Amino acid sequence: MKPTFRISSLLLAICLATPVTAQHSVARQWNDVLLEAIRVDFARPTVHSRNLFHTAVALYDAWAAYGDGTVETFLLGKTVAGYTCGFDGVTQPADLQAAREEAMSYAVYQLLLYRFVASPGAPESYAGFRSLFRTLGHDIGFIERGTSGSSPARLGNHLANCIIEFGLQDGSQEAGGYQSFFYEPVNMPLAPALPDPPQLVDPNRWQPLTLESFIDQGGNQLDGNTPGFLGPEWGRVVPFALSAADRQVFERDGNPYTVYHDPGAPPHLNTEDYKWNFALVAAWSSHLHPADGVFIDISPASIGNIRVEDLPTTSRQYREFYNLTDGGDASRGWELNPYTGQPYEPQIVPRADYARVLAEFWADGPDSETPPGHWFKILNYVNDHALFERRYRGVGPVLDPLEWDVKAYLALGGAMHDAAVTAWGIKGWYDYIRPISALRYMADLGQSSDAEAQSYHPDGISLVPGFIEVVQQGDPLAALSANNVGRIKFKAWRGPQAISDPDFDEAGVDWILAQNWWPYQRPSFVTPPFAGYISGHSTFSRAAAEVMTLLTGDEYFPGGMGEFRAPADEFLVFEDGPSMDVTLQWATYRDASDQTSLSRIWGGIHPPVDDIPGRLIGIQVGTDAFAKADRMFRGLTSTAIAEVAETGVTTGLVSVTVWPNPLRQGTGLRVNLGVSTTGQLELFNVLGQRIVRRILHGERLLQFWTGKMASGLYLLRVTAADGRRRGTPRILLVE
């Protein structure tokens, strides 16, 4: 029998088996209770990315207030988006660590009480907040606040009040329950349980769903059965590191939509790209039954190692990157584990088990901490790893757990918050259709592959032999009803109606009428209640992967392997399975992110066109968030290039050479390090933003692509693992 609940995060059982008060910093303990509160709240990725970020600000600013003045705060003593949080300094305490922990605990405690008061899991969450607060020795009745010369408790309460007031005017509509300001869907709802075709005013726009009952990914049954669009105007929320230069404001129906990193419009119905993208989702639905006899290697030996230059940007590249018939992407895998020096051991499993475990693991529900919270669990998993050392950016001294956690949470929290602001701003503006609506709509029109054949319509679905076909006379589906002849059929997962008891039943795969197609999801959920383009999972995950890589100074998980085990016949919730033990494995953080993206296609939630822009934007969001956090940690008011110029010259080291220089856009830059080097290579633009970072594992010569670098001056810096610079930083001109 399966467990009655689902743990979607990494090795949580290990974490629960170890008393956190004995093993973890105060920051980590508060992060753990926050994640527990998110799991029993409404499943709102936008809201909880903001909660994670604001909690990280509370932890970090309280910690920084008792520092030596060399680090920057985010809100304490600052004016952000027109809101000023006063701060006149503190009296330095005799016990610095105790003062920091007290201020941090009061700040987070008061903030979480406020943020989760309306949660359906408030009684459980409040019990957790109070239990930890009392265990740490604090008074739940103390609510006085102040700044100059105040006690840590008063300062913490003051900081909490600042974050609460700031949040009431940051554009999130918190005071209004995070409801939409003005968005209205243009399409009438679809009832997935009925075979009726979608009635779409605009087949390029999002369609709500009407369900028999709606249970969100937190396991909460909501009032009403037609959930509205979550956060369509979230682009207006005050970000962490997003730049005004990346912001545009569009107008529809007289209303403004704020968009950062605008990717441009997705393909529309009258294009082959639209048809191909959604046809791929239907084809991948046929991969979800282990009885098909298809086995694949899911170890890092075969999966992962996708470079940014591998990501597609043209129609042809999309078709080469994704395998429409067999599933998967252009992974090349890794030859060796760089830490063991040995090849990764193959793991051969049914493709269907891999696809289903992937879809459910990264779906983050039920009992979900939502995608941004999932990446905090991954960060905590890495922090707890026996081989991991808390060296900031992989160099320098080992940090104490408290300093590491407050800095790591701020960098990751800022990235997750900005990923939500960016992705949901784009979702609200482009308002793009989901696969269940697009596939059923096109299939109802007919097929568009052969103008001379039956059921032709120029806007119909593309036929894919063996996956998407027309029902002919003599077809088993025609035997059910003569009216089915000429209709479109999919070879696909049969849907929740084929499952009586998910503890024991599998839906399996067979030919079904396209009008009955379901994504691989629960019948009480079906598809997230917001537009598809761009994928929030892809944006969150790639942004997090970039932060993890930069923060740890290593693209690899500790020891070259991150893992999650899904036991046979126990893990899956949507149906029985997997048929055998499956262990998801990732060599790098980016590999895990890329796997997240594929999970949403196999899950029937996103087509490829939602995925790739999310990955590319996530790279920028994560890099920018870490760059801002890094400047705050160093107390910089000037650019990173100024810092490099002041400290870059080191004597007695081998010179670094680069060529060609000047460099033309779209060509490769070659670097000679002189000797084999373990450390990192970084490239900064004139704004001090780090745009390239490579972890070095003993290389002497290397090359990297520069196709998306703008014209201008750049500074290249190489740092060895011992923290020493490799020669003088080099100025590079890109023409």
C-alpha positions in Angstrom: 0.0 0.0 0.0 1.3 3.5 -0.8 1.8 6.1 1.9 -1.2 8.5 2.3 1.0 11.5 1.7 3.6 12.5 -0.9 7.1 13.7 -0.1 8.3 15.6 -3.2 11.6 16.9 -1.9 15.0 15.3 -1.7 15.8 12.9 1.2 13.4 14.6 3.5 13.2 11.5 5.7 16.9 11.9 6.5 16.3 15.5 7.5 13.3 14.6 9.7 15.3 11.9 11.4 17.9 14.4 12.6 17.0 16.9 15.3 17.3 20.2 13.5 18.1 22.2 16.6 21.3 20.1 17.0 22.4 20.1 13.4 21.3 23.3 11.6 21.6 27.0 11.9 18.7 29.2 13.1 18.2 30.3 9.5 17.9 26.7 8.3 15.4 25.9 11.1 13.2 28.8 10.0 13.5 27.8 6.4 12.3 24.3 7.3 9.2 25.5 9.1 8.4 27.9 6.3 8.6 25.1 3.7 6.2 23.1 5.9 3.8 26.0 6.0 3.9 26.3 2.3 3.0 22.6 1.9 -0.3 23.1 3.8 -1.1 26.5 2.2 -2.7 27.2 -1.1 -0.4 26.2 -3.9 0.6 29.5 -5.3 4.1 29.6 -6.8 4.0 33.4 -7.2 3.0 34.1 -3.6 5.4 31.5 -2.1 8.4 32.7 -4.2 7.7 36.1 -2.6 7.3 34.5 0.9 10.6 32.7 0.5 12.4 35.9 -0.7 10.9 38.1 2.0 11.8 35.6 4.7 15.3 35.4 3.3 15.5 39.2 3.5 14.3 39.1 7.2 17.1 36.6 8.0 19.8 38.3 6.0 19.1 42.0 7.0 18.8 41.0 10.7 22.1 39.2 10.4 23.8 42.0 8.5 22.6 44.6 11.1 25.0 43.2 13.6 27.9 43.0 11.2 30.9 45.4 10.8 29.1 47.6 8.3 30.9 46.1 5.3 27.8 44.4 3.9 24.7 45.9 2.3 21.2 45.2 3.5 18.2 44.9 1.2 15.5 46.8 3.1 16.8 47.7 6.6 18.0 51.3 6.5 17.1 51.6 2.8 14.4 53.1 0.6 13.1 50.5 -1.9 10.4 51.3 -4.4 9.4 54.3 -2.4 9.2 52.6 1.0 11.7 53.5 3.7 12.7 51.2 6.5 14.4 53.3 9.2 17.6 52.1 10.9 20.1 54.0 13.0 22.5 51.2 13.8 22.7 48.9 16.8 24.7 48.7 20.0 27.3 45.9 19.4 26.4 43.1 21.8 28.7 41.0 23.9 27.5 37.8 22.2 27.2 38.6 18.4 25.9 35.2 17.4 23.1 35.3 20.0 22.1 38.8 19.1 21.9 37.9 15.4 19.9 34.7 16.1 17.4 36.6 18.3 16.8 39.4 15.8 16.4 36.9 13.0 14.0 34.8 14.9 11.7 37.7 15.9 11.8 39.1 12.4 10.8 35.8 10.7 8.3 34.8 13.4 6.3 38.0 13.1 6.5 37.9 9.3 5.3 34.3 9.0 2.4 34.9 11.5 1.2 37.6 9.3 1.7 35.9 5.9 0.0 32.6 6.8 -2.9 33.9 8.9 -5.4 33.0 6.1 -3.7 29.7 5.1 -6.0 26.6 5.2 -3.2 25.0 7.2 -2.8 27.9 9.6 -3.4 25.9 12.8 -0.7 23.4 11.8 1.7 26.1 10.6 1.2 28.4 13.6 1.9 25.4 15.9 5.2 24.9 14.1 6.2 28.6 14.2 5.4 28.8 18.0 7.1 25.6 18.8 10.4 26.6 17.1 10.2 30.2 18.6 9.8 28.8 22.1 12.4 26.1 21.6 14.8 28.9 20.7 14.0 30.6 24.0 11.9 33.5 22.9 8.8 35.2 24.2 5.8 34.9 21.9 4.1 37.8 23.7 6.9 40.3 23.1 5.8 42.6 20.2 7.7 45.9 21.0 9.8 47.2 18.2 12.5 49.9 17.7 15.8 50.6 15.9 18.5 52.7 17.4 20.1 51.0 20.4 17.3 48.5 20.6 17.4 45.0 21.8 17.7 42.3 19.1 14.1 41.4 19.7 12.9 44.9 19.1 15.0 45.2 16.0 13.6 41.9 14.7 10.0 43.1 15.3 10.8 46.4 13.5 12.3 44.6 10.5 9.3 42.3 10.3 7.0 45.3 10.3 9.0 47.0 7.6 8.7 43.9 5.3 5.0 43.6 6.0 4.4 47.3 5.2 6.7 47.1 2.1 4.7 44.0 0.9 1.4 45.9 1.2 2.6 48.4 -1.5 4.9 46.2 -3.7 2.3 45.5 -6.5 1.4 42.0 -5.3 -2.2 42.9 -4.3 -1.6 41.2 -0.9 -4.2 43.3 0.8 -6.7 42.1 -1.8 -5.9 38.4 -1.3 -3.6 38.5 -4.3 -6.5 38.8 -6.7 -6.2 40.0 -10.2 -6.4 43.8 -10.8 -8.2 43.6 -14.1 -7.5 40.4 -16.1 -10.4 38.6 -17.6 -10.1 35.4 -19.8 -11.4 35.7 -23.3 -12.4 32.0 -23.6 -15.2 30.2 -21.9 -14.2 27.3 -19.7 -13.6 23.8 -20.9 -15.0 20.8 -18.9 -12.3 18.1 -19.4 -14.5 15.3 -18.3 -16.9 16.0 -21.2 -16.0 15.1 -24.8 -17.4 18.5 -26.0 -14.9 20.4 -28.2 -13.3 23.6 -26.7 -15.4 26.7 -27.6 -12.6 29.2 -28.2 -13.0 32.8 -29.1 -9.2 32.9 -29.6 -7.3 29.6 -29.9 -4.1 31.2 -29.0 -5.3 32.4 -25.6 -5.6 30.6 -22.2 -8.8 28.7 -21.4 -10.0 28.1 -17.9 -11.1 24.6 -16.9 -14.3 23.6 -15.1 -13.7 20.5 -12.9 -16.0 18.4 -10.8 -13.9 19.6 -7.9 -10.6 21.5 -7.9 -7.9 20.4 -5.5 -4.7 22.4 -5.8 -1.2 21.1 -5.7 -1.1 21.7 -1.9 -4.0 19.2 -1.6 -6.5 21.9 -0.8 -10.1 21.7 -2.2 -11.0 25.2 -3.2 -14.5 26.8 -3.4 -15.8 26.8 -6.9 -14.8 24.5 -9.7 -13.5 26.9 -12.2 -10.2 28.3 -10.9 -9.2 31.7 -12.2 -5.8 32.8 -13.6 -3.2 33.0 -10.8 -1.2 36.2 -10.9 -1.7 37.5 -14.4 -0.3 41.0 -13.4 2.5 39.7 -11.3 5.0 41.4 -13.5 4.3 44.7 -11.6 5.6 43.2 -8.3 8.8 44.9 -7.0 11.7 42.6 -8.0 15.0 41.9 -6.4 17.5 42.3 -9.2 15.5 42.8 -12.4 16.6 45.8 -14.3 14.5 48.7 -15.6 16.4 48.2 -18.8 14.8 44.8 -19.2 11.3 46.0 -18.5 8.5 46.8 -20.9 4.9 47.8 -20.3 2.3 46.7 -22.8 -1.3 47.6 -23.0 -4.4 45.4 -23.6 -8.0 46.6 -23.3 -6.7 49.8 -21.7 -4.8 47.9 -19.0 -1.0 47.8 -18.4 1.0 44.5 -18.3 4.6 44.7 -17.1 7.0 42.3 -18.8 10.7 41.7 -18.0 12.9 39.9 -20.5 10.2 39.9 -23.2 10.8 36.7 -25.3 8.3 37.8 -28.0 5.1 36.1 -28.9 4.8 32.3 -29.1 3.6 30.6 -32.4 -0.1 31.0 -33.2 -2.6 28.5 -34.6 -2.1 29.2 -38.3 1.6 28.2 -38.1 3.4 24.9 -38.5 5.3 25.6 -35.3 2.1 25.8 -33.3 1.0 22.4 -34.7 4.4 20.7 -34.1 4.7 21.9 -30.5 1.3 20.5 -29.4 1.6 17.4 -31.5 4.8 16.6 -29.7 2.9 16.8 -26.3 0.4 14.3 -27.7 3.1 12.0 -29.0 4.9 12.0 -25.7 1.7 10.9 -23.9 2.2 7.6 -25.6 5.3 6.9 -23.6 3.5 6.4 -20.2 3.0 2.7 -20.0 5.9 0.4 -18.9 4.4 -2.5 -20.8 5.6 -1.0 -24.1 8.9 -2.7 -23.5 11.0 0.5 -24.1 14.0 0.7 -21.8 16.5 3.6 -21.5 19.5 4.6 -19.5 18.6 7.5 -17.2 22.1 7.9 -15.6 24.3 10.9 -16.2 26.2 8.7 -18.6 23.4 9.3 -21.1 21.4 12.2 -19.8 22.5 15.8 -19.2 25.4 18.0 -20.3 23.3 20.4 -22.4 25.2 23.6 -23.0 23.5 26.9 -23.4 24.6 27.1 -27.0 22.7 23.8 -27.6 19.3 25.3 -26.7 17.2 25.8 -29.8 16.1 29.2 -31.1 14.8 28.3 -34.6 12.1 25.9 -35.8 14.7 23.6 -37.3 16.7 23.6 -34.1 13.6 22.8 -32.0 12.9 19.8 -34.1 16.5 18.6 -33.8 16.6 19.2 -30.0 13.4 17.3 -29.0 12.8 13.8 -30.1 9.1 13.8 -31.1 8.6 10.1 -31.4 11.0 8.6 -28.8 11.0 11.4 -26.2 13.8 13.2 -24.6 16.2 15.9 -25.7 19.7 16.4 -27.2 21.5 15.3 -24.0 25.0 14.1 -24.6 25.6 12.7 -21.1 28.9 12.8 -19.2 31.9 10.7 -19.9 33.3 10.7 -16.4 32.3 11.7 -12.9 34.9 14.5 -12.3 35.2 13.7 -8.6 35.7 9.9 -8.8 37.3 9.9 -12.2 35.1 6.9 -13.1 32.3 6.6 -15.6 28.8 7.0 -14.3 27.1 3.6 -13.8 24.2 3.1 -16.3 20.7 2.8 -14.9 18.4 1.0 -17.3 14.7 1.5 -16.6 11.4 1.5 -18.5 11.0 4.8 -20.3 7.5 5.0 -19.0 8.7 4.7 -15.4 11.2 7.5 -15.9 8.7 9.8 -17.6 6.0 9.2 -15.0 8.4 9.6 -12.0 9.8 12.7 -13.6 6.4 14.2 -14.1 5.3 13.6 -10.6 8.5 14.4 -8.8 8.8 17.8 -10.4 5.1 18.5 -10.4 5.6 19.3 -6.6 2.3 18.1 -5.5 0.2 17.1 -3.7 1.8 18.2 -0.4 3.9 20.6 -2.4 6.3 23.3 -1.4 5.8 24.6 -5.0 8.7 24.8 -7.5 10.6 27.6 -5.8 10.4 25.8 -2.4 11.5 22.6 -4.1 14.8 24.3 -5.0 15.2 25.4 -1.4 14.9 21.7 -0.5 17.6 20.9 -3.1 19.8 23.6 -1.6 19.3 22.2 1.9 20.1 18.7 0.5 23.4 20.0 -0.9 24.2 21.8 2.4 23.7 18.6 4.3 25.8 16.5 2.0 28.9 14.9 3.6 31.2 16.0 0.8 30.0 19.6 0.7 32.1 22.4 2.1 30.6 25.9 2.7 33.1 27.8 0.7 31.5 30.9 -0.9 31.8 30.5 -4.7 34.0 27.5 -4.0 37.0 29.4 -2.7 38.3 30.9 0.5 37.5 29.8 4.1 34.7 27.5 5.2 31.9 29.7 6.4 30.0 29.1 9.6 26.5 27.5 8.9 24.6 30.7 9.8 26.5 33.0 7.5 26.3 30.5 4.7 22.6 29.9 5.1 21.6 33.6 5.2 23.6 34.4 2.1 22.5 31.3 0.2 18.8 31.9 1.0 19.0 35.5 0.0 20.6 34.7 -3.4 18.3 31.8 -4.1 15.2 33.6 -2.7 15.9 36.7 -4.8 16.3 34.5 -7.9 13.0 32.6 -7.3 11.1 35.8 -6.7 12.5 37.4 -9.9 11.7 34.2 -11.8 8.1 34.5 -10.7 7.9 38.2 -11.5 9.3 37.5 -15.0 7.5 34.3 -15.9 4.1 35.4 -14.7 4.5 38.9 -16.3 5.0 37.1 -19.5 2.2 34.6 -18.8 -0.3 37.4 -18.1 0.6 39.4 -21.2 0.8 36.6 -23.8 -2.0 34.6 -22.1 -1.0 31.5 -24.1 -3.1 28.4 -24.5 -2.4 25.1 -22.7 -2.1 21.7 -24.5 -5.4 20.3 -23.4 -7.2 23.1 -25.1 -5.0 23.4 -28.1 -5.0 19.6 -28.9 -8.7 19.1 -28.4 -9.5 22.2 -30.5 -7.2 21.3 -33.5 -8.4 17.7 -33.4 -12.0 18.8 -33.5 -11.2 20.8 -36.7 -9.6 17.8 -38.3 -6.1 17.1 -39.8 -3.9 19.5 -41.7 -1.4 17.1 -43.2 -3.2 16.0 -46.3 -5.6 18.3 -48.2 -6.8 15.4 -50.3 -7.7 13.1 -47.4 -10.7 13.1 -45.2 -11.2 15.4 -42.2 -8.9 18.1 -43.7 -8.8 21.5 -42.2 -5.9 24.0 -42.6 -5.9 24.7 -38.9 -6.3 21.0 -37.9 -3.7 19.0 -36.1 -0.7 17.5 -37.9 -0.8 13.7 -38.3 2.0 11.6 -37.0 1.7 8.0 -38.0 1.6 5.7 -35.0 0.8 8.6 -32.7 -1.9 10.9 -34.3 -4.1 9.4 -36.9 -7.7 9.6 -38.4 -10.2 6.9 -37.3 -11.0 4.7 -40.3 -13.7 2.2 -41.0 -12.9 -1.0 -39.2 -11.0 0.8 -36.4 -11.9 -0.5 -32.9 -12.9 3.1 -32.1 -15.3 3.1 -35.1 -16.9 0.0 -33.7 -17.9 1.9 -30.6 -19.7 4.5 -32.8 -20.0 5.0 -36.5 -19.8 8.8 -35.8 -16.1 8.2 -34.8 -15.1 7.6 -38.4 -13.1 10.6 -39.6 -12.3 11.8 -36.1 -8.8 12.3 -34.8 -7.3 9.7 -32.5 -4.2 9.8 -30.3 -2.1 6.9 -29.0 -1.9 8.3 -25.5 -2.3 7.8 -21.8 -5.9 6.7 -21.3 -6.5 9.3 -18.5 -7.9 9.2 -15.0 -11.2 7.7 -16.1 -9.3 4.5 -16.7 -8.2 4.3 -13.0 -10.5 3.1 -10.3 -8.0 2.9 -7.5 -4.7 4.8 -8.0 -3.0 2.6 -5.4 -3.4 -0.4 -7.6 -4.4 0.7 -11.2 -2.6 2.0 -14.2 -4.4 3.8 -16.9 -2.1 2.4 -19.6 -1.7 3.7 -23.1 -4.0 3.0 -26.1 -5.7 4.6 -29.0 -8.2 7.1 -27.7 -10.3 9.8 -29.4 -8.5 13.1 -29.2 -11.6 14.7 -27.7 -10.9 12.6 -24.6 -7.2 13.4 -24.2 -5.9 14.2 -20.7 -2.5 15.4 -19.5 -0.8 13.1 -17.1 -2.4 14.7 -14.0 -5.0 14.2 -11.4 -8.6 14.7 -12.5 -9.1 17.2 -9.7 -6.2 19.3 -11.1 -5.6 18.6 -14.8 -3.6 21.8 -15.7 -2.3 24.7 -13.5 -4.7 27.6 -13.4 -2.7 30.1 -15.5 -1.4 30.5 -19.0 1.4 28.2 -20.3 3.9 30.5 -22.0 6.5 30.7 -20.5 7.1 27.6 -18.3 7.4 28.7 -14.7 9.1 25.4 -13.9 11.7 26.0 -16.6 12.3 29.6 -15.4 12.5 28.8 -11.7 14.6 25.7 -12.2 17.2 27.2 -14.5 17.5 30.4 -12.4 18.0 28.2 -9.3 20.6 26.0 -11.1 22.6 29.1 -12.0 22.5 30.4 -8.5 23.6 27.0 -7.1 26.4 26.8 -9.6 27.6 30.3 -8.8 27.1 30.1 -5.0 29.0 26.8 -4.6 31.6 27.5 -7.2 30.9 24.2 -8.9 28.3 23.2 -11.5 28.3 19.6 -10.1 26.3 18.2 -7.1 28.7 17.2 -4.3 30.6 14.2 -5.4 29.3 14.6 -8.9 25.9 13.2 -8.2 22.5 14.3 -6.9 19.8 11.6 -6.4 16.2 10.9 -5.5 14.9 7.4 -5.2 11.3 6.5 -6.2 10.5 3.0 -4.9 8.6 0.5 -7.0 4.8 0.6 -6.6 5.0 3.3 -3.9 6.0 6.6 -5.3 3.4 7.5 -8.0 0.2 9.2 -6.8 -1.6 9.7 -10.1 -1.6 5.9 -10.7 0.2 2.8 -9.5 4.0 2.6 -10.1 6.7 2.8 -10.9 7.0 -0.8 -12.0 10.6 -0.9 -10.6 12.8 1.2 -8.4 13.8 4.4 -10.2 16.5 6.8 -9.0 16.5 10.2 -10.6 20.1 11.2 -11.0 21.8 14.5 -11.9 25.5 15.3 -12.4 25.0 19.0 -12.3 22.4 21.5 -11.1 21.7 22.4 -14.7 21.0 18.8 -15.5 18.3 18.7 -12.8 16.9 21.9 -14.2 16.7 20.5 -17.7 15.0 17.3 -16.4 12.4 19.6 -14.7 11.6 21.0 -18.1 11.1 17.6 -19.8 8.8 16.6 -16.9 6.3 19.2 -17.9 6.1 17.9 -21.5 5.6 14.3 -20.4 3.1 15.6 -17.9 1.1 17.2 -20.7 1.4 20.7 -19.2 3.7 22.5 -21.6 4.9 22.3 -25.2 8.6 22.9 -26.0 7.9 26.5 -26.9 7.0 27.2 -23.3 10.1 25.5 -22.1 13.1 26.9 -24.0 12.4 30.7 -23.4 11.9 29.8 -19.7 15.4 28.2 -19.6 17.1 31.1 -21.4 15.4 33.7 -19.2 16.1 31.7 -16.1 19.8 31.9 -16.9 19.6 35.6 -17.0 17.4 35.9 -13.9 19.6 33.6 -11.8 22.8 35.2 -12.9 21.6 38.7 -12.2 20.1 37.8 -8.8 23.4 36.2 -7.7 25.4 39.2 -9.0 23.2 41.6 -6.9 23.5 39.4 -3.8 27.2 39.1 -4.3 27.6 42.9 -4.4 25.5 43.1 -1.2 27.7 40.6 0.5 30.8 42.6 -0.4 29.2 46.0 0.4 29.9 47.2 -3.1 28.6 50.5 -4.3 30.8 50.3 -7.4 30.9 47.7 -10.1 32.5 44.3 -9.9 35.0 45.5 -12.6 36.3 48.2 -10.3 36.9 45.5 -7.6 38.7 43.4 -10.1 40.9 46.2 -11.3 41.9 47.0 -7.7 42.9 43.4 -6.8 43.6 41.7 -10.1 47.4 41.9 -10.4 49.2 39.0 -8.8 52.9 38.4 -9.1 54.6 35.1 -9.6 51.8 33.4 -11.6 51.6 32.2 -15.2 50.2 34.7 -17.6 46.7 34.1 -19.2 46.3 34.8 -22.9 43.2 35.1 -25.0 42.6 35.1 -28.7 41.3 36.4 -31.0 41.1 39.9 -29.5 39.1 41.8 -30.8 36.5 39.1 -31.1 33.6 39.0 -33.5 30.1 38.2 -32.3 29.1 34.5 -32.8 32.7 33.1 -32.7 34.6 31.2 -30.1 37.0 32.7 -27.6 40.1 30.6 -26.8 41.9 30.9 -23.5 45.4 29.6 -22.7 45.9 29.4 -18.9 49.5 28.5 -19.2 49.3 25.6 -16.8 46.5 23.1 -15.7 44.2 25.1 -13.5 41.6 24.1 -11.0 39.4 27.1 -10.1 37.1 29.3 -12.2 37.1 31.6 -15.2 34.8 34.7 -15.2 33.9 37.3 -17.8 32.4 40.6 -16.7 30.7 43.3 -18.8 31.2 47.0 -18.2 28.4 47.1 -15.7 30.2 44.6 -13.5 27.7 41.8 -14.3 29.3 38.4 -14.6 28.0 37.0 -17.9 30.2 33.9 -18.2 31.5 31.6 -15.5 33.3 28.3 -16.1 34.4 25.9 -13.4 37.9 24.6 -14.2 38.9 21.1 -13.4 42.5 21.0 -14.4 42.2 22.6 -17.9 45.0 24.5 -19.6 43.2 25.3 -22.8 39.5 26.0 -23.2 37.1 27.6 -25.6 33.6 29.1 -25.1 30.9 30.5 -27.4 30.2 34.2 -27.5 27.2 34.3 -29.8 24.9 36.3 -27.5 27.4 38.8 -26.2 26.7 42.4 -27.1 29.4 44.6 -28.6 31.7 46.3 -26.1 34.4 45.8 -23.5 34.7 42.8 -21.2 37.0 41.8 -18.5 38.2 38.2 -18.1 39.5 36.9 -14.8 40.9 33.5 -13.8 41.0 32.5 -10.1 42.7 29.3 -8.9 41.0 27.1 -6.3 43.3 28.5 -3.6 41.8 32.0 -4.3 44.9 33.3 -6.0 44.5 35.1 -9.4 46.0 33.6 -12.5 47.9 36.6 -13.9 46.5 40.0 -14.7 42.8 40.2 -15.8 42.4 40.7 -19.5 40.4 43.3 -21.3 38.4 41.8 -24.3 36.8 43.8 -27.1 33.8 42.2 -28.8 32.9 43.8 -32.2 
